[in-house]
Amino acid sequence: MRSNFPIFLRFYLLAMSAAFVVALLMPQRALASGASLDVPMLRIQAVAWLEQQAMIAFPGSDAQASVGDIDARLRLPACAEPRFFLPANAQLWGRGSLGVRCDAPSQWSIYLTYRNRLFGPALVATRPIAAREQPLGGDIELRQVEYIQSPDVYPRALPSNARLNRPVAAGQAIMISWLVLPSTVLAGRKVRLQSRAAAFVVTQEGTALNAAAPGELVRVKTPSGRIVQGTANQDGTVEVLP
């Protein structure tokens, strides 16, 4: 019995060691297969996505996004690559809901509340301007403002002979809808795009996204949803480089 005790002890110690290793590995495997979503990281990713999308959509603007808290009672599996999207009619500025979808390793989707503040250049009145008055050079200046509507409704230059259809206070940013513009490209109106090649002209209809005087740049949305940029002509057409 005594001579066999060391052998028994060795087997016992080996068995205990193996059990200890298994006990260590089991929680790690369970964590790998059932890890919870890193909520703080998801919010950071959501903020970065919103800011990036806004600055791509509106070149020259700066974005400062914030995302609301996620219900602490919500328990979601970790996601290898969360995908963000905006629901129909959602905007990249102001407040709204941001969708998050996970495809692997588990499928789920949630919505986060957000506020995205956009800043950029706009024409601001340097003095009170009355309705029907034509702003002159010193009456307006280009300043950095916070956009409370789409950046596309803030002109960065006034067409010649433009007048205001409403009074504007000193320090107030001017919007395109407040202007009585000369007969050229107007925001929201149908325009004809044309691209000239060596021997032919290609034309297509689109919707102007901002007002422009002759010689100024204008963004146009085509029926397919593509947004192109061209130069406004005196006759209201938009010239696009081939």
C-alpha positions in Angstrom: 0.0 0.0 0.0 2.8 2.4 1.0 4.8 1.6 -2.2 1.7 2.4 -4.4 1.0 5.7 -2.6 3.3 7.9 -4.6 1.9 6.5 -7.9 -1.6 7.2 -6.7 -0.6 10.6 -5.6 0.9 11.4 -9.0 -2.3 10.3 -10.7 -4.4 12.4 -8.3 -2.3 15.5 -8.9 -2.5 15.0 -12.7 -6.3 14.6 -12.5 -6.6 17.7 -10.3 -4.3 19.7 -12.7 -6.4 18.7 -15.7 -9.6 19.6 -13.9 -8.1 23.0 -12.9 -7.2 23.7 -16.6 -10.7 22.8 -17.7 -12.1 25.1 -15.1 -10.0 27.9 -16.3 -10.9 27.4 -20.0 -14.6 27.0 -19.5 -15.3 30.7 -18.5 -13.1 31.9 -21.4 -15.0 29.8 -23.9 -18.3 30.9 -22.4 -17.2 34.5 -22.6 -16.1 34.1 -26.3 -19.4 32.5 -27.3 -21.7 34.7 -25.1 -19.9 38.0 -24.8 -22.1 41.1 -24.3 -22.1 44.1 -26.5 -19.6 46.8 -25.7 -22.1 49.7 -25.3 -19.6 52.6 -24.8 -17.7 51.5 -27.9 -20.9 51.2 -29.9 -21.8 54.8 -29.0 -18.3 56.0 -30.0 -18.7 54.3 -33.4 -22.2 55.8 -33.9 -20.9 59.3 -33.2 -18.0 58.8 -35.7 -20.4 57.4 -38.3 -22.8 60.3 -38.0 -20.1 63.0 -38.2 -18.4 61.4 -41.1 -21.6 61.0 -43.1 -22.6 64.6 -42.5 -19.2 66.0 -43.6 -19.2 63.8 -46.7 -22.8 65.0 -47.6 -22.0 68.7 -46.9 -18.4 69.5 -47.8 -17.0 72.4 -45.8 -19.1 71.7 -42.7 -18.1 70.5 -39.3 -20.2 68.0 -37.3 -20.5 67.4 -33.6 -22.7 64.4 -32.9 -23.9 62.9 -29.6 -25.8 59.7 -29.0 -28.4 59.1 -26.3 -28.0 56.4 -23.6 -28.9 52.8 -24.3 -31.3 51.1 -21.9 -29.1 49.4 -19.2 -31.6 46.5 -19.1 -31.0 45.7 -22.7 -28.6 42.7 -23.1 -27.3 42.2 -26.6 -24.6 39.8 -27.8 -21.3 41.3 -29.0 -21.2 42.2 -32.7 -18.3 41.7 -35.0 -19.2 44.6 -37.3 -22.2 46.8 -36.4 -23.8 48.5 -39.4 -25.3 51.9 -39.1 -28.1 53.3 -41.2 -30.6 56.2 -41.2 -34.3 55.4 -41.4 -36.4 56.8 -44.2 -36.8 60.6 -43.9 -34.1 60.9 -41.2 -31.7 63.8 -41.6 -28.0 64.2 -40.9 -28.5 67.3 -38.9 -30.6 68.0 -35.8 -32.2 65.2 -33.8 -33.3 61.8 -35.0 -32.9 58.1 -34.7 -30.0 56.0 -35.9 -30.4 52.4 -36.8 -27.8 49.8 -35.8 -27.9 46.3 -37.3 -25.8 43.2 -36.5 -25.4 40.3 -38.9 -22.9 38.1 -37.0 -22.3 36.3 -34.8 -25.9 37.0 -33.8 -28.6 39.0 -35.7 -30.2 42.0 -33.9 -31.1 45.6 -34.6 -31.7 48.6 -32.4 -32.3 52.4 -32.7 -30.3 55.1 -31.0 -31.4 58.7 -30.5 -28.9 61.3 -31.6 -28.3 65.0 -32.1 -25.9 66.1 -34.8 -24.9 69.7 -34.8 -23.5 71.0 -38.1 -21.4 74.2 -38.5 -20.3 75.9 -41.6 -20.2 79.2 -43.6 -23.3 81.2 -44.3 -24.2 84.8 -45.1 -25.1 86.8 -42.0 -26.7 90.2 -41.8 -24.4 92.8 -40.3 -27.3 95.2 -39.7 -31.1 94.9 -39.7 -32.3 94.6 -43.3 -35.9 95.3 -44.2 -38.2 93.2 -46.4 -37.9 93.9 -50.1 -34.5 95.6 -49.5 -31.5 94.6 -51.6 -28.5 93.8 -49.4 -25.3 95.5 -50.5 -21.7 94.5 -49.9 -21.4 95.7 -46.3 -24.8 94.5 -45.3 -23.8 90.9 -45.2 -20.7 88.9 -44.6 -19.7 85.2 -44.6 -19.5 83.8 -41.1 -19.3 80.4 -39.4 -22.8 79.5 -38.1 -24.6 76.5 -36.7 -27.1 75.2 -39.3 -30.6 74.7 -37.9 -31.8 73.3 -41.2 -30.1 71.6 -44.2 -26.8 73.3 -45.1 -28.1 73.5 -48.6 -30.6 76.2 -47.7 -27.8 78.6 -46.6 -26.4 80.6 -49.5 -22.7 81.5 -49.4 -23.1 84.2 -52.1 -26.0 86.3 -53.2 -26.9 86.5 -56.9 -27.0 90.1 -58.3 -30.1 92.0 -57.6 -31.3 89.6 -55.0 -33.8 91.0 -52.5 -35.2 89.8 -49.2 -38.8 88.8 -48.9 -38.8 89.2 -45.1 -36.9 91.4 -42.5 -33.6 90.0 -41.2 -32.1 91.0 -37.8 -28.5 91.9 -37.4 -26.4 88.7 -36.8 -29.0 86.5 -38.4 -28.1 83.9 -41.1 -29.9 84.3 -44.4 -31.7 81.4 -46.0 -32.4 80.8 -49.7 -36.1 80.8 -49.1 -35.9 84.4 -47.8 -34.5 85.7 -51.1 -36.2 86.9 -54.2 -33.8 85.7 -56.8 -33.3 86.6 -60.4 -34.4 84.1 -63.0 -31.8 81.4 -62.8 -31.4 78.1 -60.8 -33.6 77.8 -57.8 -33.5 75.3 -55.0 -36.0 72.5 -55.4 -36.7 73.3 -59.0 -36.3 71.0 -62.0 -33.2 71.9 -64.1 -31.6 70.5 -67.3 -28.1 69.0 -66.9 -25.9 69.2 -69.9 -22.5 67.8 -70.5 -20.6 68.8 -73.6 -18.2 66.4 -75.4 -16.3 67.1 -78.6 -19.1 66.4 -81.0 -22.3 66.1 -79.0 -24.2 67.3 -75.9 -25.7 64.9 -73.3 -28.7 66.2 -71.4 -30.6 64.9 -68.4 -33.2 66.3 -66.0 -32.5 66.8 -62.3 -33.6 68.7 -59.2 -31.5 71.6 -58.0 -30.5 71.3 -54.3 -29.3 74.9 -53.9 -29.8 78.3 -55.6 -27.1 79.6 -57.9 -26.5 82.7 -60.1 -24.9 82.3 -63.5 -21.3 81.1 -63.0 -21.9 79.7 -59.5 -21.8 76.0 -58.5 -25.0 74.1 -58.0 -25.7 70.6 -56.7 -28.3 68.6 -58.6 -30.0 65.3 -57.7 -30.7 63.1 -60.7 -33.8 60.8 -60.9 -31.6 57.8 -59.9 -30.6 59.6 -56.7 -27.1 60.5 -57.7 -25.9 64.0 -56.8 -23.7 65.8 -59.3 -22.2 69.3 -59.3 -22.1 71.7 -62.1 -22.1 75.4 -63.1 -25.3 77.4 -63.5 -26.0 79.1 -66.8 -27.9 82.2 -67.5 -30.8 80.2 -69.1 -31.2 78.0 -66.0 -29.4 75.0 -67.3 -26.5 73.4 -65.4 -23.2 72.6 -67.1 -21.5 69.5 -65.9 -18.0 68.5 -66.8 -17.8 65.2 -68.8 
